[in-house]
Amino acid sequence: MPDRKCSFKISLAESEDKLIETLSNLLRRCSEQAKDRKATFSIGLSGGSLVQLLTKALRKSTLDTSNWEFFFCDERYVADDHSDSTFCAYRTEWLSQLPSILDSQFVKADTTKLLDECAADYEARVKVKLGNSHSVPQFDLLLLGMGPDGHTCSLFPEQPATLEETSRLVIPIRNSPKPPPERITFTLPLINNARDVAFVVTGASKSDVVKRVFVDQDKQFPAAWVDPTNGQLTLIVDAGAGSQIIS
Ligand SMILES: O=C(O)[C@H](O)[C@@H](O)[C@H](O)[C@H](O)COP(=O)(O)O
């Protein structure tokens, strides 16, 4: 197996309840560790199935989320109230299920700006919020999903140049192979500077790509580039997604 910079842990959950418990334990650990360091807990969100899973984990955990700040590891370039918006997906879900989480706790992209400006502006917001305007800010936790093509955030295998970005922390994406075509996304320098990065991947249809990304570290898949420099990488999988990596 190729080497990693980070410490890597796999958590295999036998049922959805177990997976939610694992996710809630991760949230507890990361938020408690953050509390020892500073006033807020910064967490980067992804879309897809994570919206529901995270909602269930937060409901189960009864954690105090009042000092948490929610960012978006990627966002679709649509209006905030559009059904494609990842912010809208969380806000809609949490309004009824987690009403204690306030709108002011979301640091969202301003998609009224032109796409390039929207990405640059989000990078600036991240830097201001995380208090590091000169170097790369450090998230406490990034929660990532992975598509069947091995994409993560909005870093797609068809757009390998996005993986080579070294200066910008948030970039615009055009012609995304997965609709909608315009997006913004965190880049690897920001992702790999996080303290904790966790992938949550479910479903037997992803078992092959899970093996190729997390065991073979096959760099044709963007998710295989995630390797937090001084951080912890966790892969949370259900029995289906993990079937080819656990003997
Ligand atoms: O913006 C998007 O299109 C989604 O956020 C997407 O990137 C998602 O995170 C992955 O495809 C995994 O999604 P699932 O966990 O639902 O398979």
Ligand as a Chemical Component Dictionary entry (heavy atoms), coordinates in Angstrom:
data_LIG
# 
_chem_comp.id                   LIG 
_chem_comp.type                 NON-POLYMER 
_chem_comp.pdbx_formal_charge   0 
_chem_comp.three_letter_code    LIG 
# 
loop_
_chem_comp_atom.comp_id 
_chem_comp_atom.atom_id 
_chem_comp_atom.alt_atom_id 
_chem_comp_atom.type_symbol 
_chem_comp_atom.charge 
_chem_comp_atom.model_Cartn_x 
_chem_comp_atom.model_Cartn_y 
_chem_comp_atom.model_Cartn_z 
_chem_comp_atom.pdbx_ordinal 
LIG O1  O1  O 0 -22.503 18.687 -5.223 1  
LIG C1  C1  C 0 -22.720 17.507 -5.460 2  
LIG O2  O2  O 0 -22.998 17.096 -6.582 3  
LIG C2  C2  C 0 -22.713 16.518 -4.314 4  
LIG O3  O3  O 0 -22.474 17.169 -3.115 5  
LIG C3  C3  C 0 -21.684 15.423 -4.541 6  
LIG O4  O4  O 0 -20.390 15.911 -4.691 7  
LIG C4  C4  C 0 -21.782 14.363 -3.459 8  
LIG O5  O5  O 0 -21.165 14.789 -2.277 9  
LIG C5  C5  C 0 -21.119 13.076 -3.910 10 
LIG O6  O6  O 0 -21.538 12.745 -5.202 11 
LIG C6  C6  C 0 -21.467 11.934 -2.979 12 
LIG O7  O7  O 0 -22.845 11.864 -2.886 13 
LIG P1  P1  P 0 -23.613 10.659 -2.238 14 
LIG O8  O8  O 0 -23.055 10.465 -0.868 15 
LIG O9  O9  O 0 -25.049 11.075 -2.232 16 
LIG O10 O10 O 0 -23.371 9.467  -3.123 17 
# 
loop_
_chem_comp_bond.comp_id 
_chem_comp_bond.atom_id_1 
_chem_comp_bond.atom_id_2 
_chem_comp_bond.value_order 
_chem_comp_bond.pdbx_ordinal 
LIG O1 C1  DOUB 1  
LIG C1 O2  SING 2  
LIG C1 C2  SING 3  
LIG C2 O3  SING 4  
LIG C2 C3  SING 5  
LIG C3 O4  SING 6  
LIG C3 C4  SING 7  
LIG C4 O5  SING 8  
LIG C4 C5  SING 9  
LIG C5 O6  SING 10 
LIG C5 C6  SING 11 
LIG C6 O7  SING 12 
LIG O7 P1  SING 13 
LIG P1 O8  DOUB 14 
LIG P1 O9  SING 15 
LIG P1 O10 SING 16 
# 
